[in-house]
Amino acid sequence: DKLLDSCIKLFLLNDPHLLKMLTRTIATCLKFARYIKSKTTTFTAREGGTVSVAGEAVSDGDREETGGVRGLSEQRDLRRKFGEYAEMLAREPQHRETVEKYETEFDDKVAMLLESLRFSCPDPHLLNLCAQLDYNAFY
């Protein structure tokens, strides 16, 4: 019971306000991850199938076989295609605006969480956590 109580205290699970703020911060991270996943599903790589980049496909017949492991030239080509797709995505104004929106939302949530930790909890563990999370005074 003592270990469980310590874990609950150290992981901020005993204060409903802090737990709510932490949950909102995590929710923002999950929304961003889902957004990025939705953007990258157009670029898929399947081990036994094809690699497609926005409609362009490379079949297994074009693959250099080296004992079940992809050839070095194919790995380079795949990395190049990933890079080209990432650059194309980064140039889209709507994508940049969406990423900036998520960044602002995340920064706001983390700043609120850190402020709550600093001022509502005299616990030295939480103050140490704040110092580590905001080591460069960004928030």
Number of C-alpha atoms within 10 A of each C-alpha: 6 7 8 9 11 10 13 13 15 14 12 16 15 13 13 10 14 19 15 14 17 18 13 16 20 15 13 17 16 12 12 18 12 12 15 13 11 11 13 15 12 13 17 13 14 8 11 9 11 17 19 18 19 11 8 9 11 12 11 13 8 9 14 15 13 9 7 9 10 13 14 12 11 14 14 11 12 16 12 12 16 17 12 13 16 14 11 10 15 13 10 10 10 11 15 13 11 13 16 12 13 17 15 12 15 19 16 14 19 20 16 17 21 23 14 15 18 18 9 13 14 10 12 10 13 19 16 12 15 18 14 11 14 14 10 8 9 8 14
